[in-house]
Amino acid sequence: MTTLTVPDLHVPDLHVPDLHVPDVHRPDLHRPDLHWAGLADSAAPWLELTAVALVETGWDSRVLHARAADGSRWIFRFPRRPEVVADMARERLLLALLRRHDLPIAVPDWKIHVLLPSGDGEQLVVGYPELPGFPAGTEPAGDGVFEFAVDLPPPSRYAATLGAAMAALHAVDPGPLPRVTAADLRTESSTILARVQALPVPTVLLRYWQSWIEDDRWWQYATMLRHGDLHPGHTMIDGTGAVVGVIDWTDAGTGDPAMDFIDTRHAFGPAFGDDLLAAYSSAGGLIDSVPGRVVRWQSFAPASAALLGLDHRRPDLVASAIGRLRQQATRLGAGQLPL
């Protein structure tokens, strides 16, 4: 078992291959999971849920693992904030679009999508059958520290199948989904850069990002459909290390396809990033300036993480992000790539 810190703030649905969990109907009124189990049961009474495990570490949603009376395993998601509900509306549309294409991976099939009374308001409940396989990594404490279910470095099948899945995804026509352009992403990055200057970010990094944003050559690509949060915990693998499914599509939409490379490159290192790019290219993915964009987006990611921590009053997230930025600055100062 290998442990590594991954700067990901959108926590996965955290599928697990084996559940040893209590009976949902056990009369313990002090257990908070009973409330969410009750909502799941109300949303899908025909499943006759008999066992649950609640995962509270999700940034956007609570997640309930459930076993139905017929033995099938289900995932239930409960968004925490109104803006997440809006994101999940887009996610629902996207998943319906993806299921009409012959992707080489499984994706969630939302069988349940219902608003139920909860407290003083309403709670959206989303449920779907658990995907095959198990996550390449899990995040037990929700603190960015992952425990990996694959060897390090990952087996070649992991890069090969993930690259093929990414190439297939990026080739899907976004259809009715909102279109984001490279110009939009450039403007958004400029806004982030302006805000992050209020934090103790090393000057050498600010200059590096400024040069990237101001250089027209980095913004000449066509945006594509991309996952947007493709870290190991969102990739479901089989016993050989092959990717068989992808979960948590809340951040998916049109954007720079290079963004789908940054999380696994961070988790497994630049050599794996090169292997993934090669697999992606072999499967028909367009490379052009992707490698350089991957490095720049990966470098910029902690800036967004720091602002997220600032906006949500999480000084621990801000401090962690600044620490990663200082490491990058040291590398830049030595004439190396930041990552």
C-alpha positions as CSV (number, residue, x, y, z in Angstrom):
1,M,0.0,0.0,0.0
2,T,1.5,3.3,-1.1
3,T,0.5,6.7,0.4
4,L,0.7,10.0,-1.6
5,T,-0.7,13.4,-1.2
6,V,-2.8,14.5,-4.2
7,P,-4.1,18.1,-4.4
8,D,-7.7,17.2,-5.3
9,L,-10.5,19.0,-3.6
10,H,-13.4,17.3,-5.3
11,V,-13.7,14.0,-3.4
12,P,-14.8,10.9,-5.3
13,D,-18.0,8.8,-4.9
14,L,-15.5,6.5,-3.1
15,H,-16.8,3.1,-4.4
16,V,-15.4,0.2,-2.4
17,P,-15.2,-3.4,-3.5
18,D,-16.4,-5.0,-0.2
19,L,-18.7,-3.5,2.4
20,H,-19.0,-4.7,6.0
21,V,-21.7,-2.4,7.2
22,P,-24.5,-2.2,9.7
23,D,-28.2,-2.9,9.1
24,V,-30.0,0.3,7.9
25,H,-33.0,-0.6,10.1
26,R,-31.0,-0.9,13.4
27,P,-32.8,1.4,15.9
28,D,-29.9,3.7,16.8
29,L,-31.3,7.3,16.6
30,H,-28.0,8.9,17.3
31,R,-26.4,7.6,14.1
32,P,-26.4,10.4,11.5
33,D,-26.4,7.9,8.6
34,L,-29.9,6.8,9.5
35,H,-31.2,10.1,8.1
36,W,-29.5,9.6,4.8
37,A,-30.4,5.9,4.7
38,G,-34.0,6.9,5.2
39,L,-33.9,9.3,2.3
40,A,-32.4,6.7,0.1
41,D,-35.1,4.2,1.2
42,S,-37.8,6.8,0.5
43,A,-36.3,7.5,-3.0
44,A,-36.2,3.8,-3.9
45,P,-38.4,1.7,-1.6
46,W,-38.5,-1.2,-4.1
47,L,-34.8,-1.8,-3.5
48,E,-35.4,-2.8,0.1
49,L,-32.1,-1.5,1.3
50,T,-30.6,-3.6,4.1
51,A,-27.1,-2.3,4.5
52,V,-25.4,1.1,4.2
53,A,-22.1,2.9,4.8
54,L,-22.1,6.7,4.8
55,V,-19.1,8.6,3.5
56,E,-18.9,12.2,4.8
57,T,-15.6,13.2,3.3
58,G,-17.0,14.5,0.0
59,W,-16.5,18.1,-0.8
60,D,-19.6,18.5,-2.8
61,S,-21.8,15.5,-1.8
62,R,-22.4,13.0,0.9
63,V,-22.2,9.5,-0.5
64,L,-24.1,6.4,0.7
65,H,-23.1,2.9,-0.2
66,A,-26.1,0.6,-0.1
67,R,-26.9,-3.1,-0.7
68,A,-30.4,-4.0,-2.0
69,A,-32.4,-7.0,-1.0
70,D,-31.4,-8.8,-4.3
71,G,-27.7,-8.3,-3.4
72,S,-27.0,-5.5,-5.9
73,R,-24.9,-2.6,-4.7
74,W,-26.0,1.0,-5.1
75,I,-24.5,4.5,-4.7
76,F,-26.6,7.4,-3.4
77,R,-25.4,11.0,-3.6
78,F,-26.8,13.9,-1.6
79,P,-25.4,17.3,-2.8
80,R,-24.4,19.6,0.1
81,R,-25.0,23.1,-1.5
82,P,-27.4,24.7,-4.1
83,E,-24.5,25.3,-6.5
84,V,-23.7,21.6,-6.5
85,V,-27.4,20.8,-7.4
86,A,-26.9,23.0,-10.5
87,D,-23.7,21.2,-11.4
88,M,-25.4,17.9,-11.0
89,A,-28.1,19.0,-13.5
90,R,-25.4,19.4,-16.1
91,E,-23.8,16.1,-15.0
92,R,-27.1,14.3,-15.5
93,L,-27.4,15.7,-19.1
94,L,-23.7,14.7,-19.7
95,L,-24.1,11.1,-18.5
96,A,-27.2,10.6,-20.7
97,L,-25.1,11.9,-23.6
98,L,-22.2,9.6,-22.8
99,R,-24.4,6.5,-22.6
100,R,-25.4,7.0,-26.2
101,H,-21.8,6.5,-27.3
102,D,-19.7,3.4,-27.3
103,L,-17.1,4.4,-24.7
104,P,-14.6,1.7,-23.5
105,I,-15.5,2.4,-19.9
106,A,-18.6,2.2,-17.7
107,V,-20.2,5.5,-16.4
108,P,-22.9,6.0,-13.8
109,D,-26.4,5.3,-14.9
110,W,-28.7,7.5,-12.7
111,K,-31.8,5.4,-12.1
112,I,-33.0,7.7,-9.3
113,H,-33.1,11.5,-9.3
114,V,-35.7,12.9,-7.0
115,L,-36.3,15.8,-4.6
116,L,-37.5,14.8,-1.2
117,P,-38.5,16.8,1.9
118,S,-35.7,17.1,4.4
119,G,-35.6,19.3,7.4
120,D,-36.9,22.7,6.5
121,G,-36.3,22.3,2.8
122,E,-35.7,19.7,0.1
123,Q,-32.9,17.3,-0.6
124,L,-31.9,16.0,-4.0
125,V,-31.3,12.3,-4.0
126,V,-29.4,10.6,-6.8
127,G,-28.9,6.9,-7.0
128,Y,-27.3,4.5,-9.4
129,P,-25.9,0.9,-9.5
130,E,-22.3,0.7,-8.4
131,L,-19.9,0.5,-11.3
132,P,-17.7,-2.6,-11.8
133,G,-14.2,-2.7,-10.4
134,F,-12.7,-0.7,-7.6
135,P,-11.0,2.7,-7.4
136,A,-7.3,3.0,-8.2
137,G,-7.0,5.0,-5.0
138,T,-9.2,6.0,-2.0
139,E,-9.0,9.0,0.3
140,P,-10.0,7.7,3.8
141,A,-9.8,11.0,5.7
142,G,-10.8,13.3,2.9
143,D,-7.6,15.3,3.4
144,G,-5.9,14.8,0.0
145,V,-3.9,11.7,1.1
146,F,-4.6,8.7,-1.1
147,E,-4.0,5.1,-0.5
148,F,-3.5,3.4,-3.9
149,A,-4.8,0.0,-4.9
150,V,-2.3,-0.2,-7.8
151,D,1.5,-0.7,-7.6
152,L,3.7,2.4,-8.1
153,P,4.5,3.0,-10.9
154,P,1.1,1.7,-12.2
155,P,0.9,-1.2,-14.6
156,S,1.1,-0.4,-18.3
157,R,-2.5,-1.5,-18.7
158,Y,-3.6,1.4,-16.5
159,A,-2.0,4.0,-18.8
160,A,-3.1,2.2,-21.9
161,T,-6.8,1.8,-20.9
162,L,-7.0,5.3,-19.3
163,G,-5.5,6.9,-22.4
164,A,-7.9,5.1,-24.7
165,A,-10.9,6.1,-22.5
166,M,-9.7,9.8,-22.5
167,A,-9.3,9.8,-26.3
168,A,-12.8,8.3,-26.7
169,L,-14.3,10.9,-24.3
170,H,-12.6,13.8,-25.9
171,A,-14.0,12.8,-29.3
172,V,-17.6,12.9,-28.2
173,D,-19.6,15.8,-29.6
174,P,-20.7,17.9,-26.6
175,G,-24.2,18.4,-28.1
176,P,-26.4,20.5,-25.9
177,L,-23.8,21.1,-23.2
178,P,-22.6,24.7,-22.7
179,R,-19.5,25.5,-24.8
180,V,-16.4,26.9,-23.1
181,T,-13.7,28.4,-25.3
182,A,-10.0,28.7,-24.8
183,A,-10.6,32.5,-24.6
184,D,-13.0,31.9,-21.7
185,L,-10.4,29.8,-19.9
186,R,-7.8,32.4,-20.5
187,T,-10.0,35.1,-19.0
188,E,-10.8,32.9,-16.0
189,S,-7.1,32.2,-15.4
190,S,-6.3,35.9,-15.5
191,T,-9.0,36.5,-12.8
192,I,-7.5,33.7,-10.6
193,L,-4.0,35.2,-11.1
194,A,-5.2,38.6,-10.0
195,R,-6.8,37.2,-6.9
196,V,-4.0,34.9,-5.9
197,Q,-1.5,37.8,-5.8
198,A,-3.0,38.8,-2.4
199,L,-1.5,35.5,-1.0
200,P,2.2,34.8,-0.3
201,V,2.9,33.3,-3.7
202,P,6.5,33.3,-4.8
203,T,7.2,36.0,-7.4
204,V,8.9,33.6,-9.8
205,L,5.7,31.6,-10.1
206,L,3.5,34.7,-10.6
207,R,5.8,35.7,-13.5
208,Y,5.7,32.1,-14.9
209,W,1.9,32.1,-15.0
210,Q,1.7,35.7,-16.3
211,S,4.0,34.7,-19.2
212,W,1.8,31.7,-20.0
213,I,-1.5,33.7,-19.9
214,E,-0.1,36.5,-22.0
215,D,1.3,34.2,-24.7
216,D,-1.3,33.7,-27.5
217,R,0.4,30.5,-28.6
218,W,-0.9,28.6,-25.5
219,W,-4.6,29.6,-26.3
220,Q,-5.0,28.4,-29.8
221,Y,-6.6,25.0,-29.1
222,A,-10.1,23.7,-29.6
223,T,-11.9,22.9,-26.4
224,M,-13.5,19.4,-26.1
225,L,-15.6,17.4,-23.8
226,R,-13.5,16.4,-20.7
227,H,-14.0,14.9,-17.3
228,G,-12.2,17.7,-15.4
229,D,-11.4,15.8,-12.2
230,L,-9.7,12.6,-13.4
231,H,-7.6,11.6,-10.4
232,P,-6.9,7.9,-9.4
233,G,-9.9,7.8,-7.0
234,H,-12.3,8.4,-9.9
235,T,-10.9,5.6,-12.1
236,M,-12.4,2.2,-11.5
237,I,-10.0,-0.7,-12.2
238,D,-10.1,-4.5,-12.4
239,G,-7.6,-6.9,-11.0
240,T,-5.1,-6.4,-13.9
241,G,-5.0,-2.6,-13.4
242,A,-7.1,-1.9,-16.5
243,V,-9.5,1.1,-16.2
244,V,-13.1,-0.3,-16.5
245,G,-15.1,2.7,-15.3
246,V,-15.0,6.4,-14.4
247,I,-17.1,8.1,-11.6
248,D,-17.8,11.5,-10.3
249,W,-18.6,13.6,-13.4
250,T,-19.7,16.7,-11.5
251,D,-16.9,18.9,-13.0
252,A,-17.2,17.5,-16.5
253,G,-18.0,19.7,-19.5
254,T,-16.2,21.4,-22.3
255,G,-12.7,22.7,-21.7
256,D,-9.1,22.1,-22.3
257,P,-8.5,18.3,-22.8
258,A,-5.1,18.8,-21.2
259,M,-6.8,19.2,-17.9
260,D,-7.6,15.5,-17.8
261,F,-3.9,14.6,-17.6
262,I,-2.9,16.7,-14.6
263,D,-4.2,14.7,-11.7
264,T,-2.7,11.3,-12.6
265,R,0.6,13.0,-13.7
266,H,0.7,14.6,-10.2
267,A,-0.2,11.3,-8.5
268,F,2.2,9.0,-10.4
269,G,4.9,11.4,-11.7
270,P,6.0,12.9,-15.1
271,A,7.1,9.5,-16.5
272,F,3.6,8.2,-16.1
273,G,2.3,11.4,-17.6
274,D,4.5,10.7,-20.7
275,D,3.1,7.1,-20.9
276,L,-0.4,8.4,-20.7
277,L,0.2,10.9,-23.4
278,A,1.6,8.1,-25.6
279,A,-1.4,5.9,-25.0
280,Y,-3.8,8.7,-25.7
281,S,-2.0,9.5,-29.0
282,S,-2.1,5.8,-30.0
283,A,-5.8,5.7,-29.4
284,G,-6.4,8.7,-31.7
285,G,-6.1,11.6,-29.2
286,L,-4.8,14.9,-30.6
287,I,-1.5,15.9,-28.8
288,D,-0.3,19.2,-30.5
289,S,0.5,21.5,-27.5
290,V,-1.1,19.3,-24.9
291,P,2.2,18.3,-23.0
292,G,3.1,21.9,-22.4
293,R,-0.4,22.9,-21.4
294,V,-0.6,19.9,-18.9
295,V,2.5,21.3,-17.0
296,R,1.1,24.8,-16.9
297,W,-2.4,23.7,-15.7
298,Q,-0.8,21.4,-13.1
299,S,1.4,24.3,-11.9
300,F,-1.6,26.6,-11.7
301,A,-3.9,24.1,-9.8
302,P,-2.7,25.0,-6.3
303,A,-3.5,28.6,-7.0
304,S,-7.1,27.6,-7.5
305,A,-6.9,25.4,-4.5
306,A,-5.7,28.2,-2.3
307,L,-8.5,30.5,-3.4
308,L,-11.0,27.7,-2.7
309,G,-9.6,27.4,0.8
310,L,-9.8,31.2,1.2
311,D,-13.4,31.3,0.0
312,H,-14.5,28.4,2.3
313,R,-12.5,29.6,5.3
314,R,-10.2,26.6,5.2
315,P,-6.8,27.9,6.2
316,D,-5.4,24.4,6.1
317,L,-6.1,24.2,2.4
318,V,-4.5,27.6,1.8
319,A,-1.4,26.6,3.7
320,S,-1.1,23.3,1.9
321,A,-1.5,25.0,-1.5
322,I,1.1,27.6,-0.7
323,G,3.5,24.9,0.4
324,R,3.2,23.2,-3.0
325,L,3.7,26.5,-4.8
326,R,6.9,27.1,-2.8
327,Q,8.2,23.8,-4.0
328,Q,7.5,24.7,-7.6
329,A,9.3,28.1,-7.1
330,T,12.4,26.2,-5.9
331,R,12.4,24.2,-9.1
332,L,11.8,27.2,-11.3
333,G,14.6,29.0,-9.6
334,A,16.9,26.1,-10.4
335,G,16.1,26.3,-14.1
336,Q,13.7,23.3,-14.1
337,L,10.1,22.8,-14.9
338,P,7.9,23.6,-11.9
339,L,6.7,20.0,-11.8
